[in-house]
Amino acid sequence: MQQCSAPTAFKWIKGHNGHLGNEKVDQLANDGARKNEYDNIDTYVPKNFDLQGAKLASISQHLAYKGITEKTHLEYNCPTLSLLDIT
């Protein structure tokens, strides 16, 4: 927000009031926040879901484009190439 040149204002609006689902979620969140012990959560990731690739925070646009163009090979037929030339 510090980089934004336009003025920013915040206004509190009461939400969830009277909506059963939202009230229940609020209650569960408050109960969880008051817990003295953490839940044991299984963080195991199966191999087929453990996808590794480019880390967006550490890749430049040039490097991303280079990687895309090196991995992309399209087979064009003659009519497609003709239309591309016309375009």
N, CA, C and O of each residue as an XYZ file, in Angstrom:
348
protein
N       0.827     -1.193      0.000
C       0.000      0.000      0.000
C       0.866      1.249      0.000
O       0.445      2.302     -0.478
N       2.097      1.132      0.545
C       2.979      2.290      0.569
C       3.407      2.691     -0.836
O       3.707      3.859     -1.084
N       3.437      1.728     -1.759
C       3.843      2.011     -3.127
C       2.717      2.605     -3.953
O       2.959      3.165     -5.022
N       1.506      2.488     -3.474
C       0.344      2.990     -4.187
C       0.234      4.509     -3.984
O       0.312      5.003     -2.859
N       0.053      5.231     -5.085
C      -0.013      6.695     -4.967
C      -1.416      7.188     -4.600
O      -1.579      8.332     -4.176
N      -2.417      6.340     -4.760
C      -3.789      6.746     -4.454
C      -4.058      6.594     -2.959
O      -3.503      5.697     -2.324
N      -4.893      7.450     -2.393
C      -5.231      7.310     -0.980
C      -6.044      6.031     -0.737
O      -6.855      5.629     -1.571
N      -5.816      5.417      0.391
C      -6.499      4.175      0.744
C      -7.243      4.378      2.048
O      -6.695      4.933      3.001
N      -8.480      3.934      2.095
C      -9.275      4.034      3.313
C      -9.860      2.661      3.626
O     -10.162      1.882      2.722
N     -10.014      2.377      4.908
C     -10.599      1.121      5.346
C     -11.891      1.420      6.087
O     -11.988      2.391      6.837
N     -12.875      0.567      5.863
C     -14.142      0.712      6.551
C     -14.560     -0.661      7.052
O     -14.642     -1.607      6.269
N     -14.826     -0.782      8.350
C     -15.252     -2.049      8.932
C     -16.726     -2.253      8.632
O     -17.551     -1.371      8.870
N     -17.042     -3.419      8.111
C     -18.421     -3.776      7.828
C     -18.713     -5.084      8.539
O     -18.003     -6.071      8.351
N     -19.748     -5.092      9.347
C     -20.079     -6.289     10.105
C     -20.558     -7.364      9.144
O     -21.496     -7.161      8.373
N     -19.896     -8.508      9.208
C     -20.267     -9.621      8.357
C     -20.637    -10.827      9.200
O     -20.476    -10.805     10.421
N     -21.119    -11.851      8.579
C     -21.433    -13.118      9.221
C     -22.582    -13.009     10.215
O     -22.976    -14.027     10.784
N     -23.119    -11.863     10.442
C     -24.139    -11.690     11.463
C     -25.430    -12.396     11.052
O     -26.105    -11.992     10.104
N     -25.756    -13.456     11.785
C     -27.001    -14.144     11.533
C     -26.941    -15.243     10.486
O     -27.916    -15.976     10.328
N     -25.850    -15.385      9.775
C     -25.726    -16.445      8.770
C     -25.168    -17.676      9.455
O     -24.023    -17.670      9.907
N     -25.968    -18.738      9.536
C     -25.641    -19.917     10.326
C     -24.283    -20.517      9.974
O     -23.494    -20.819     10.869
N     -24.004    -20.692      8.699
C     -22.728    -21.279      8.274
C     -21.545    -20.425      8.687
O     -20.547    -20.943      9.188
N     -21.647    -19.123      8.483
C     -20.557    -18.222      8.849
C     -20.374    -18.147     10.358
O     -19.248    -18.064     10.850
N     -21.481    -18.177     11.091
C     -21.386    -18.162     12.551
C     -20.665    -19.407     13.057
O     -19.848    -19.325     13.974
N     -20.969    -20.564     12.457
C     -20.323    -21.816     12.860
C     -18.824    -21.765     12.555
O     -18.010    -22.196     13.372
N     -18.463    -21.246     11.393
C     -17.053    -21.126     11.027
C     -16.332    -20.194     12.002
O     -15.210    -20.484     12.417
N     -16.957    -19.092     12.364
C     -16.358    -18.186     13.348
C     -16.121    -18.903     14.673
O     -15.072    -18.743     15.295
N     -17.108    -19.697     15.099
C     -16.981    -20.419     16.366
C     -15.832    -21.427     16.298
O     -15.045    -21.535     17.238
N     -15.735    -22.157     15.199
C     -14.645    -23.125     15.041
C     -13.284    -22.431     15.019
O     -12.325    -22.931     15.607
N     -13.195    -21.295     14.350
C     -11.935    -20.553     14.309
C     -11.546    -20.065     15.697
O     -10.380    -20.150     16.082
N     -12.506    -19.561     16.442
C     -12.224    -19.103     17.808
C     -11.824    -20.265     18.711
O     -10.904    -20.135     19.519
N     -12.512    -21.403     18.579
C     -12.149    -22.583     19.362
C     -10.715    -23.013     19.046
O      -9.941    -23.328     19.950
N     -10.374    -23.024     17.771
C      -9.020    -23.408     17.373
C      -7.970    -22.446     17.892
O      -6.878    -22.865     18.276
N      -8.285    -21.173     17.906
C      -7.328    -20.170     18.384
C      -7.076    -20.298     19.882
O      -6.008    -19.923     20.365
N      -8.036    -20.818     20.607
C      -7.899    -20.943     22.065
C      -7.279    -22.271     22.516
O      -7.051    -22.472     23.709
N      -7.006    -23.178     21.569
C      -6.471    -24.491     21.927
C      -5.076    -24.353     22.544
O      -4.286    -23.504     22.133
N      -4.790    -25.187     23.520
C      -3.472    -25.189     24.159
C      -2.490    -26.118     23.456
O      -1.277    -25.956     23.595
N      -2.995    -27.079     22.709
C      -2.139    -28.030     22.009
C      -2.463    -28.003     20.517
O      -3.601    -27.776     20.105
N      -1.424    -28.242     19.731
C      -1.613    -28.286     18.290
C      -2.152    -29.644     17.868
O      -1.878    -30.660     18.507
N      -2.920    -29.650     16.789
C      -3.374    -30.908     16.209
C      -2.199    -31.548     15.475
O      -1.348    -30.849     14.925
N      -2.157    -32.877     15.469
C      -1.154    -33.597     14.699
C      -1.663    -33.683     13.265
O      -2.660    -34.357     13.007
N      -1.002    -33.020     12.340
C      -1.444    -32.978     10.955
C      -0.439    -33.737     10.100
O       0.762    -33.474     10.156
N      -0.939    -34.675      9.311
C      -0.081    -35.433      8.409
C       0.259    -34.564      7.203
O      -0.630    -34.205      6.432
N       1.521    -34.225      7.033
C       1.948    -33.367      5.928
C       2.622    -34.159      4.811
O       3.290    -33.580      3.954
N       2.450    -35.476      4.820
C       3.042    -36.318      3.789
C       2.457    -35.957      2.429
O       1.246    -35.790      2.286
N       3.335    -35.839      1.428
C       2.907    -35.544      0.065
C       3.263    -36.750     -0.802
O       4.439    -37.093     -0.922
N       2.267    -37.396     -1.407
C       2.557    -38.532     -2.280
C       3.465    -38.116     -3.438
O       3.395    -36.980     -3.906
N       4.310    -39.032     -3.896
C       5.273    -38.733     -4.963
C       4.604    -38.138     -6.196
O       5.141    -37.212     -6.803
N       3.433    -38.663     -6.575
C       2.798    -38.167     -7.798
C       2.223    -36.760     -7.636
O       1.822    -36.154     -8.629
N       2.171    -36.228     -6.421
C       1.741    -34.854     -6.193
C       2.898    -33.926     -5.858
O       2.706    -32.716     -5.748
N       4.082    -34.469     -5.697
C       5.254    -33.668     -5.334
C       5.894    -33.122     -6.603
O       6.897    -33.645     -7.086
N       5.296    -32.064     -7.131
C       5.754    -31.486     -8.387
C       6.807    -30.426     -8.121
O       6.602    -29.512     -7.322
N       7.918    -30.559     -8.789
C       9.003    -29.595     -8.644
C       9.149    -28.851     -9.964
O       8.952    -29.426    -11.034
N       9.480    -27.622     -9.886
C       9.657    -26.845    -11.107
C      10.286    -25.517    -10.784
O      10.930    -25.355     -9.747
N      10.097    -24.574    -11.670
C      10.675    -23.249    -11.503
C      10.026    -22.542    -10.321
O       8.803    -22.538    -10.183
N      10.832    -21.963     -9.494
C      10.327    -21.162     -8.383
C      10.098    -19.748     -8.912
O      11.042    -19.072     -9.321
N       8.851    -19.308     -8.900
C       8.506    -18.030     -9.509
C       9.239    -16.860     -8.868
O       9.495    -15.856     -9.534
N       9.578    -16.970     -7.592
C      10.251    -15.862     -6.921
C      11.694    -15.716     -7.376
O      12.308    -14.672     -7.158
N      12.246    -16.754     -8.007
C      13.667    -16.691     -8.357
C      13.914    -16.870     -9.848
O      15.020    -17.235    -10.248
N      12.907    -16.621    -10.675
C      13.085    -16.791    -12.115
C      12.796    -15.466    -12.815
O      11.872    -14.739    -12.451
N      13.605    -15.174    -13.824
C      13.383    -13.948    -14.584
C      12.472    -14.249    -15.770
O      12.293    -15.407    -16.147
N      11.908    -13.213    -16.345
C      11.044    -13.392    -17.505
C      11.849    -13.977    -18.665
O      11.351    -14.827    -19.403
N      13.089    -13.521    -18.822
C      13.954    -14.022    -19.893
C      14.194    -15.518    -19.747
O      14.097    -16.264    -20.720
N      14.508    -15.955    -18.528
C      14.783    -17.365    -18.281
C      13.529    -18.216    -18.489
O      13.608    -19.316    -19.036
N      12.384    -17.714    -18.057
C      11.126    -18.444    -18.250
C      10.826    -18.586    -19.739
O      10.451    -19.668    -20.191
N      10.984    -17.516    -20.503
C      10.715    -17.555    -21.936
C      11.659    -18.519    -22.633
O      11.251    -19.277    -23.513
N      12.926    -18.487    -22.234
C      13.919    -19.388    -22.811
C      13.530    -20.846    -22.546
O      13.610    -21.684    -23.444
N      13.114    -21.142    -21.324
C      12.692    -22.497    -20.986
C      11.479    -22.937    -21.768
O      11.392    -24.091    -22.188
N      10.537    -22.028    -21.970
C       9.326    -22.359    -22.725
C       9.665    -22.634    -24.181
O       9.177    -23.605    -24.759
N      10.498    -21.787    -24.777
C      10.811    -21.970    -26.188
C      11.665    -23.204    -26.430
O      11.561    -23.821    -27.490
N      12.501    -23.574    -25.479
C      13.316    -24.780    -25.651
C      12.466    -26.041    -25.542
O      12.777    -27.044    -26.184
N      11.423    -26.013    -24.762
C      10.592    -27.193    -24.535
C       9.406    -27.271    -25.488
O       8.687    -28.270    -25.493
N       9.192    -26.244    -26.286
C       8.020    -26.207    -27.151
C       8.424    -26.490    -28.588
O       9.243    -25.778    -29.169
N       7.848    -27.520    -29.144
C       8.067    -27.825    -30.556
C       6.712    -28.157    -31.148
O       6.086    -29.150    -30.778
N       6.273    -27.335    -32.052
C       4.967    -27.542    -32.669
C       5.150    -27.990    -34.115
O       5.950    -27.422    -34.859
N       4.409    -28.998    -34.492
C       4.408    -29.470    -35.873
C       3.298    -28.718    -36.620
O       2.115    -28.906    -36.336
N       3.684    -27.880    -37.559
C       2.699    -27.152    -38.353
C       2.553    -27.836    -39.705
O       3.530    -28.326    -40.271
N       1.341    -27.868    -40.213
C       1.168    -28.368    -41.577
C       1.241    -27.183    -42.533
O       1.230    -26.033    -42.094
N       1.314    -27.449    -43.825
C       1.532    -26.390    -44.815
C       0.468    -25.292    -44.798
O       0.834    -24.118    -44.845
N      -0.818    -25.608    -44.733
C      -1.811    -24.525    -44.695
C      -1.620    -23.605    -43.479
O      -1.805    -22.392    -43.578
N      -1.256    -24.181    -42.356
C      -1.053    -23.361    -41.155
C       0.135    -22.419    -41.360
O       0.058    -21.239    -41.021
N       1.233    -22.942    -41.915
C       2.408    -22.100    -42.155
C       2.075    -20.994    -43.150
O       2.532    -19.862    -42.985
N       1.293    -21.297    -44.170
C       0.900    -20.267    -45.133
C       0.106    -19.158    -44.469
O       0.331    -17.975    -44.727
N      -0.841    -19.558    -43.598
C      -1.649    -18.556    -42.900
C      -0.787    -17.734    -41.946
O      -1.003    -16.531    -41.795
N       0.177    -18.369    -41.309
C       1.069    -17.625    -40.422
C       1.894    -16.621    -41.207
O       2.112    -15.498    -40.751
N       2.359    -17.027    -42.402
C       3.122    -16.097    -43.225
C       2.270    -14.910    -43.654
O       2.740    -13.772    -43.663
N       1.031    -15.176    -44.005
C       0.119    -14.090    -44.401
C      -0.128    -13.139    -43.237
O      -0.175    -11.921    -43.407
N      -0.284    -13.719    -42.056
C      -0.543    -12.915    -40.864
C       0.650    -12.046    -40.558
O       0.630    -11.290    -39.586
